[in-house]
């Protein structure tokens, strides 16, 4: 599954920053491929307003 960071980290909570760092998303526009499992879906559920799931 591919995820893309569409909003900046500026103004987000420390928890959201940790989740984005764990997903490997550092800059807006970056796309990262992650495994499709329950752990990743839980992390995506924490920051759905900041990322876009491509596939």
N, C-alpha and C positions, 0 to 999 in steps of 0.2 A: 504494500500500500504506500502511496506517495503522499506526502504532506508538504504544504507550502506555507511559509510565514507571510501573512499579508499585512500585519500591523506591527509597529515597533514595540520594543519592550518598555519604552518610556511611559511612565505612569502606571505600570502594572504592579501587582503585589509581589512580595518576595517569594511566595509560594508559586505563583505563575512563572516567575523568572527561573526558579529551580526546575520546573517542569519543562520549559522551553530549552533550557540548557541540557537536560537529560535526553530530550528528543533530538538534540544536535542542531537546533535552529538558532542561528546567531544574528543574521541580518534579514530584513524584509526582502522577499523575492526569492529566497533560497528554497530549493526543493530537496527533501531528504526522503529516502526510501526506508521504511521500517516494516518489521514483521506485523502481520495482522493477527494479534492475539488479544486476550482480555486485558493484559497490563497496558499495552499501547492504547487500546480504546479508552481505558480509564484515564490515561494521561491526556488524551485528546479531549475528553469530556471536561477537563479542568479549564482548557483554554479554547473553546470552540469559536469564540468571537475574534480570535487572533490568527487562526490558521484556516486553511482550506484543504480538504481531503480531495486529492485528485483521482486516485483509484485505489 
